């Protein structure tokens, strides 16, 4: 019976020590009792010691930081998924996109290829192949923002910094729904 009383006492003291303690700031010192009528109450918590440089690699501190990182990753993943859903809803509300004229297609192919050339080591050596326009609008991620986009994509082969061709690589441009401007480009990597 005595062991239970000791156990309850230890658990109770541990429980109350985990909660914030209130102290009063008195000038540049702290006190458990108010030192003046206008003393400011400050809540303090016991530290787990993970903030100090010598404890940062303790396994429990590492586990704590890992769990916080997982929470942030989950939150970010959720925000990205919600952003994609919002953009998809916008696309669905606008209905099907009418195909552009041949002149608009040619202008956009040239604009996309020019934008991709700016990313190459030797822009003049670029050879483009199989460039196409997506049949419908789709969400496109330019991290961290989703865009409603029409995608123009194809293969590009260009010389690297050593002067050799690297082989065809995939590249694409995301245009706005009106197909008037490039939102962003990707590739070749």
Residue frames as qw, qx, qy, qz and C-alpha x, y, z in Angstrom:
[[0.000, 0.885, 0.465, 0.000, 0.00, 0.00, 0.00],
 [0.334, -0.771, 0.102, 0.533, 2.84, 2.29, 0.85],
 [0.434, -0.064, 0.582, 0.684, 4.35, 1.73, -2.64],
 [0.187, 0.675, 0.623, 0.348, 1.11, 2.96, -4.24],
 [0.190, -0.930, -0.209, 0.235, 1.19, 6.15, -2.16],
 [0.409, -0.542, 0.369, 0.635, 4.79, 6.81, -3.18],
 [0.376, 0.228, 0.690, 0.575, 3.97, 6.06, -6.83],
 [0.069, 0.840, 0.518, 0.142, 0.97, 8.42, -6.80],
 [0.294, -0.860, 0.005, 0.418, 3.07, 11.16, -5.18],
 [0.429, -0.303, 0.524, 0.670, 5.83, 10.78, -7.78],
 [0.287, 0.452, 0.695, 0.479, 3.38, 10.77, -10.70],
 [0.050, -0.913, -0.400, 0.061, 1.51, 13.79, -9.36],
 [0.319, -0.762, 0.173, 0.536, 4.69, 15.80, -8.89],
 [0.402, -0.061, 0.637, 0.655, 5.88, 14.84, -12.38],
 [0.197, 0.670, 0.658, 0.281, 2.53, 15.85, -13.84],
 [0.113, -0.952, -0.229, 0.171, 2.49, 19.26, -12.19],
 [0.407, -0.594, 0.329, 0.611, 6.13, 19.98, -12.99],
 [0.431, 0.228, 0.657, 0.574, 5.40, 19.44, -16.71],
 [0.108, 0.868, 0.463, 0.145, 2.91, 22.31, -16.72],
 [0.294, 0.623, -0.075, 0.722, 3.94, 25.94, -16.95],
 [0.465, -0.504, -0.463, 0.561, 5.00, 27.63, -13.75],
 [0.089, 0.895, 0.220, 0.377, 4.09, 31.25, -13.17],
 [0.558, -0.323, -0.204, 0.737, 6.70, 33.72, -11.92],
 [0.070, 0.967, 0.228, -0.092, 6.79, 37.49, -11.75],
 [0.617, 0.380, -0.015, 0.689, 9.33, 39.72, -13.45],
 [0.359, -0.895, -0.150, 0.219, 10.72, 42.29, -11.06],
 [0.033, -0.867, 0.396, 0.301, 13.18, 44.51, -12.93],
 [0.491, 0.536, -0.668, -0.157, 15.96, 42.19, -14.03],
 [0.075, -0.173, 0.942, -0.277, 15.09, 39.38, -11.58],
 [0.586, -0.237, -0.588, -0.505, 12.23, 36.91, -11.22],
 [0.216, -0.188, 0.709, -0.644, 10.21, 36.02, -8.13],
 [0.165, -0.302, -0.931, -0.125, 7.50, 33.49, -7.22],
 [0.085, -0.719, -0.580, 0.373, 5.59, 36.20, -5.38],
 [0.272, 0.839, 0.248, 0.400, 4.54, 39.57, -6.84],
 [0.543, -0.156, -0.217, 0.796, 7.19, 42.15, -5.99],
 [0.073, 0.175, 0.031, -0.981, 5.05, 45.14, -6.97],
 [0.527, 0.446, 0.508, -0.515, 1.38, 45.78, -7.78],
 [0.598, 0.676, -0.154, -0.403, 2.26, 46.15, -11.48],
 [0.335, -0.418, 0.818, 0.207, 4.53, 43.07, -11.67],
 [0.665, 0.344, -0.404, -0.525, 4.15, 41.13, -14.90],
 [0.813, -0.150, 0.543, -0.146, 3.31, 37.43, -14.66],
 [0.380, 0.558, -0.661, -0.328, 5.43, 35.21, -16.92],
 [0.964, -0.049, 0.178, -0.189, 4.78, 31.53, -17.67],
 [0.091, 0.638, -0.755, -0.121, 7.87, 29.35, -17.83],
 [0.976, 0.048, -0.063, -0.205, 8.17, 25.73, -18.84],
 [0.642, -0.483, 0.556, 0.213, 10.81, 23.18, -18.07],
 [0.454, 0.639, -0.502, -0.366, 13.05, 22.56, -21.06],
 [0.994, 0.009, 0.102, -0.039, 13.66, 19.06, -22.37],
 [0.520, -0.605, 0.448, 0.404, 17.27, 20.07, -23.06],
 [0.734, 0.372, 0.476, 0.310, 17.08, 19.48, -26.81],
 [0.267, 0.961, 0.047, 0.059, 17.86, 23.11, -27.61],
 [0.373, -0.790, 0.433, 0.221, 21.41, 22.93, -26.27],
 [0.493, 0.641, -0.549, -0.212, 24.22, 22.05, -28.68],
 [0.072, -0.382, 0.909, -0.150, 25.46, 19.15, -26.56],
 [0.494, 0.154, 0.778, -0.357, 22.05, 17.43, -26.52],
 [0.536, 0.468, -0.174, -0.681, 20.97, 18.02, -30.09],
 [0.488, 0.314, -0.765, -0.280, 22.08, 14.52, -31.18],
 [0.354, -0.066, 0.828, -0.430, 20.39, 12.63, -28.34],
 [0.015, -0.198, -0.907, -0.371, 18.07, 10.02, -29.80],
 [0.027, 0.663, 0.697, -0.271, 14.98, 11.39, -28.02],
 [0.044, 0.679, -0.018, -0.733, 15.77, 14.90, -29.27],
 [0.013, 0.203, -0.728, -0.654, 16.34, 13.58, -32.77],
 [0.024, 0.405, 0.908, 0.100, 13.02, 11.70, -32.61],
 [0.049, 0.719, 0.440, -0.535, 11.27, 14.88, -31.48],
 [0.075, 0.561, -0.320, -0.760, 12.71, 16.91, -34.38],
 [0.016, 0.006, 0.890, 0.456, 11.86, 14.09, -36.79],
 [0.069, 0.571, 0.805, -0.146, 8.24, 14.03, -35.58],
 [0.083, 0.735, 0.150, -0.656, 8.00, 17.83, -35.99],
 [0.027, 0.375, -0.616, -0.692, 9.41, 17.51, -39.50],
 [0.056, 0.258, 0.937, 0.228, 6.85, 14.81, -40.33],
 [0.106, 0.701, 0.578, -0.405, 4.04, 17.09, -39.12],
 [0.084, 0.664, -0.182, -0.720, 5.31, 19.94, -41.32],
 [0.017, -0.157, 0.823, 0.546, 5.63, 17.60, -44.32],
 [0.095, 0.462, 0.882, -0.004, 2.09, 16.31, -43.83],
 [0.104, 0.754, 0.321, -0.564, 0.78, 19.87, -43.54],
 [0.054, 0.538, -0.451, -0.710, 2.62, 20.93, -46.70],
 [0.066, 0.070, 0.926, 0.366, 1.39, 17.86, -48.61],
 [0.128, 0.626, 0.734, -0.229, -2.16, 18.65, -47.58],
 [0.099, 0.742, 0.032, -0.663, -1.80, 22.29, -48.71],
 [0.005, 0.336, -0.695, -0.636, -0.40, 21.18, -52.07],
 [0.085, 0.297, 0.936, 0.169, -3.24, 18.69, -52.58],
 [0.122, 0.731, 0.529, -0.413, -5.84, 21.33, -51.69],
 [0.050, 0.631, -0.267, -0.727, -4.22, 23.77, -54.11],
 [0.031, -0.077, 0.857, 0.509, -4.41, 21.20, -56.89],
 [0.100, 0.522, 0.844, -0.075, -8.09, 20.58, -56.13],
 [0.100, 0.748, 0.225, -0.616, -8.84, 24.32, -56.26],
 [0.065, 0.475, -0.532, -0.698, -7.14, 24.64, -59.64],
 [0.059, 0.141, 0.941, 0.301, -8.90, 21.55, -60.98],
 [0.138, 0.660, 0.659, -0.334, -12.23, 23.03, -59.85],
 [0.106, 0.693, -0.110, -0.704, -11.39, 26.25, -61.72],
 [0.013, 0.234, -0.789, -0.568, -10.57, 24.26, -64.85],
 [0.087, 0.363, 0.927, 0.044, -13.81, 22.27, -64.58],
 [0.135, 0.715, 0.440, -0.527, -15.88, 25.45, -64.11],
 [0.099, 0.596, -0.327, -0.727, -14.41, 27.04, -67.25],
 [0.840, 0.419, 0.250, -0.237, -15.39, 24.11, -69.45],
 [0.828, 0.134, 0.330, 0.432, -13.44, 22.80, -72.44],
 [0.156, -0.663, 0.265, 0.683, -10.79, 25.00, -74.02],
 [0.720, 0.668, 0.131, -0.134, -11.30, 25.73, -77.70],
 [0.794, -0.014, 0.252, 0.553, -8.29, 24.77, -79.80],
 [0.076, -0.744, 0.124, 0.652, -6.18, 27.75, -80.89],
 [0.656, 0.728, -0.066, -0.189, -5.62, 28.77, -84.48],
 [0.901, 0.201, -0.009, 0.385, -2.64, 27.43, -86.43],
 [0.281, 0.734, -0.190, 0.589, -0.96, 30.84, -86.12],
 [0.525, -0.711, 0.267, -0.384, -1.35, 30.78, -82.31],
 [0.974, -0.172, 0.113, 0.097, 0.03, 27.23, -82.17],
 [0.728, 0.448, -0.087, 0.512, 3.08, 28.21, -84.23],
 [0.023, -0.787, 0.229, -0.573, 3.66, 31.33, -82.11],
 [0.721, -0.590, 0.240, -0.274, 3.41, 29.32, -78.86],
 [0.965, 0.044, 0.012, 0.259, 5.74, 26.56, -80.12],
 [0.506, 0.590, -0.167, 0.607, 8.33, 29.23, -80.95],
 [0.301, -0.757, 0.231, -0.531, 7.83, 31.01, -77.61],
 [0.900, -0.401, 0.143, -0.090, 8.18, 27.75, -75.68],
 [0.884, 0.216, -0.036, 0.412, 11.31, 26.73, -77.58],
 [0.243, 0.714, -0.203, 0.625, 12.83, 30.18, -77.01],
 [0.557, -0.691, 0.228, -0.399, 12.10, 29.92, -73.27],
 [0.970, -0.192, 0.106, 0.105, 13.69, 26.46, -73.12],
 [0.688, 0.524, -0.139, 0.483, 16.75, 27.68, -75.05],
 [0.112, -0.826, 0.272, -0.482, 17.49, 30.16, -72.23],
 [0.785, -0.518, 0.296, -0.166, 18.14, 27.20, -69.91],
 [0.954, 0.211, 0.032, 0.210, 20.67, 25.48, -72.17],
 [0.580, -0.527, 0.256, 0.567, 24.48, 25.72, -72.08],
 [0.170, -0.169, 0.561, 0.792, 24.60, 26.12, -75.87],
 [0.471, 0.497, 0.447, -0.575, 21.20, 27.53, -76.93],
 [0.422, 0.581, -0.385, -0.580, 22.13, 27.72, -80.63],
 [0.122, 0.258, -0.942, -0.179, 22.75, 23.96, -80.80],
 [0.493, 0.131, 0.674, -0.534, 19.23, 23.01, -79.65],
 [0.288, -0.003, -0.774, -0.564, 17.30, 20.56, -81.81],
 [0.516, 0.040, 0.487, -0.703, 13.60, 20.20, -80.98],
 [0.275, 0.002, -0.879, -0.389, 11.47, 17.20, -81.85],
 [0.330, -0.410, -0.846, -0.082, 7.91, 15.97, -81.32],
 [0.050, 0.058, 0.371, -0.926, 6.53, 19.20, -79.85],
 [0.229, -0.483, -0.772, -0.344, 2.83, 18.91, -79.04],
 [0.294, -0.324, 0.195, -0.878, 0.08, 20.81, -77.25],
 [0.127, 0.134, 0.910, -0.372, -1.96, 19.13, -74.53],
 [0.120, -0.427, -0.750, -0.491, -5.55, 18.39, -75.53],
 [0.394, -0.788, -0.394, -0.262, -7.02, 19.95, -72.39],
 [0.092, -0.743, 0.370, -0.550, -6.12, 22.15, -69.45],
 [0.819, -0.253, -0.483, 0.177, -4.60, 20.51, -66.39],
 [0.464, -0.879, 0.105, 0.025, -3.19, 21.56, -63.02],
 [0.728, 0.423, -0.282, 0.460, 0.56, 22.25, -63.25],
 [0.636, -0.722, -0.126, 0.243, 2.76, 22.69, -60.17],
 [0.418, 0.625, -0.259, 0.606, 5.30, 25.50, -60.05],
 [0.621, -0.412, -0.561, 0.361, 6.23, 24.85, -56.44],
 [0.129, 0.167, 0.891, -0.401, 4.53, 25.90, -54.19],
 [0.440, 0.389, 0.157, -0.794, 1.76, 27.20, -56.49],
 [0.466, 0.307, 0.809, 0.185, -0.62, 25.29, -58.72],
 [0.213, 0.398, -0.223, -0.864, -1.66, 26.84, -62.03],
 [0.726, 0.477, 0.463, -0.177, -4.40, 26.02, -64.51],
 [0.090, -0.622, 0.544, 0.556, -2.30, 25.45, -67.61],
 [0.865, 0.488, 0.014, -0.116, -2.15, 24.30, -71.19],
 [0.593, -0.537, 0.509, 0.317, 1.09, 22.37, -71.67],
 [0.672, 0.679, -0.279, -0.093, 3.33, 22.42, -74.73],
 [0.671, -0.518, 0.523, 0.093, 5.91, 19.65, -74.53],
 [0.802, 0.557, -0.212, -0.030, 8.54, 17.93, -76.60],
 [0.882, -0.222, 0.086, 0.407, 12.08, 16.63, -76.81],
 [0.181, 0.954, -0.241, 0.014, 15.20, 18.77, -76.98],
 [0.895, -0.071, 0.055, 0.438, 18.76, 17.73, -77.75],
 [0.134, 0.967, -0.153, 0.154, 21.52, 20.28, -77.19],
 [0.644, 0.368, -0.476, 0.473, 25.25, 20.42, -76.62],
 [0.652, -0.688, -0.236, 0.213, 26.54, 20.39, -73.07],
 [0.174, -0.944, 0.226, 0.168, 29.42, 22.50, -71.75],
 [0.567, -0.373, 0.627, 0.383, 31.93, 20.02, -73.29],
 [0.276, 0.465, -0.469, -0.698, 30.49, 20.46, -76.78],
 [0.060, -0.023, -0.974, -0.217, 28.83, 17.05, -77.05],
 [0.570, -0.260, -0.312, -0.714, 25.17, 16.37, -77.66],
 [0.277, -0.246, 0.759, -0.536, 23.51, 14.88, -74.58],
 [0.058, -0.270, -0.949, -0.151, 20.63, 13.03, -76.21],
 [0.300, -0.488, -0.381, -0.726, 16.97, 14.00, -76.36],
 [0.142, -0.200, -0.733, 0.635, 15.43, 15.10, -73.08],
 [0.091, -0.708, -0.678, -0.176, 11.87, 16.00, -72.20],
 [0.131, -0.123, -0.195, 0.964, 10.99, 19.68, -71.76],
 [0.028, -0.662, -0.711, -0.235, 7.72, 21.56, -71.43],
 [0.007, 0.141, -0.106, 0.984, 6.11, 24.97, -71.01],
 [0.021, -0.583, -0.772, 0.251, 2.97, 25.79, -69.07],
 [0.000, 0.294, 0.270, 0.917, 0.84, 28.47, -70.73],
 [0.311, 0.165, 0.482, -0.803, -2.08, 30.29, -69.12],
 [0.477, 0.407, 0.766, -0.143, -5.59, 29.22, -70.15],
 [0.423, 0.827, 0.085, -0.361, -5.78, 32.00, -72.75],
 [0.839, 0.131, 0.279, 0.448, -2.47, 30.72, -74.18],
 [0.229, 0.951, 0.007, 0.207, -1.10, 34.26, -74.22],
 [0.007, -0.802, 0.533, -0.270, 1.88, 33.90, -71.86],
 [0.710, 0.092, -0.669, 0.200, 4.21, 31.26, -70.47],
 [0.639, -0.732, -0.002, -0.237, 3.72, 30.68, -66.75],
 [0.446, -0.660, 0.600, 0.073, 6.87, 28.56, -66.33],
 [0.728, 0.447, -0.495, -0.158, 9.09, 26.02, -68.10],
 [0.761, -0.446, 0.469, -0.056, 10.62, 22.71, -67.01],
 [0.869, 0.066, 0.394, 0.292, 13.53, 20.73, -68.37],
 [0.904, 0.083, -0.417, 0.042, 15.74, 19.67, -69.86],
 [0.565, -0.757, 0.311, -0.106, 17.62, 18.55, -66.79]]
